[in-house]
Amino acid sequence: QIKAAIRDPNPVVVLEHELMYGVSFPMSEEAQSKDFVIPFGKAKIEREGTDVTIFTFSKMVGLALEAAEVMAAQGTSGEVVNLLSIRPLDVETIVNSAKKTGRVISLET
């Protein structure tokens, strides 16, 4: 998101969770490209699900994915949506996922 902030002509605030420093996680080849930019206002579905949607961002994404694993072991399919940016907010992805599962959890720090 830093690249998107640098390229945006408007004022931008980027908030980072300091406990994320040094945390490693898998990245696609595309994400490792020097030209890759995470767009503002576009959420990412980290895990597909059908029974409940967990909306979250930053450090809580990992916890949401762990919770989805626990739920899956108990027969509940959890969709995890990483909001990526809060403003602008990807309302379309939020509404579509909520309609799909019919249940919503908002996970925040």
FENVENFEN-V29638 format. One record per helix or strand of 3 or more residues. SS is the DSSP state (H for helix, E for strand). FROM is the first residue (numbers start at 1). TO is the last residue. Records with the same first field share a line. If there is no record, write none. Layout:
BEGIN
SS: FROM-TO + FROM-TO
END
This chain:
BEGIN
H: 2-7 + 18-20 + 29-32 + 60-73 + 91-101
E: 44-47 + 52-56 + 78-82 + 104-106
END
